[in-house]
């Protein structure tokens, strides 16, 4: 079992920046950020595998940066040039692989509101 604790959400004006953090209780193969708005599915935002292989949703490319600190099992999401449409609850996701079995773990979510 991996527990995830997120922080960093809040209210920001359009064009501003926020940085989310997520600390895992154990090592994960991949760590990702998803976001969800009421009535919609949870969408992939950004992911990092190992120390440097990253992937981003088209909607956030060039504005968001994902990184991780393996010493503390923490993943970060630096969000710049925020837009009102980035308003959502952001969830941290950790993927572990043990003996070929893949497990997904989720944080409790942290909400971001971007005002116009």
C-alpha positions, 0 to 999 in steps of 0.5 A: 500500500502506498499512501499519497499526501497532496498539498499546494492547491488554492486560489490564483488569478489567471496568468499566475502560478501554483506548485502542487506537491505529492509525497508518497509513503513508498517508491512508485514506478510512475507518478502522475497528476490527473484533474477532475471537474464536477460531472466529468471524468478524471483526466490525465495532466502529466506523468513522470516515469523514473527520474526524467521521462515525462508526458503531458496532456496537450492542454498543459504542454509548455505551461506545466512541469512535472518533476520528482524527488526520489529521495523523498518520494515526492512529485511536483507539478509546477503550473504556470500561466494558469487559465480559468479552464485549469480550475479543477480538483487535482489528484496525485496518482502513483503506479507500482509494479510488483512481480508484474502486477500493477497497482494504482494509488490515489491521493485525496485531491487538492482543489485549484481555482483560477479566477479570470 
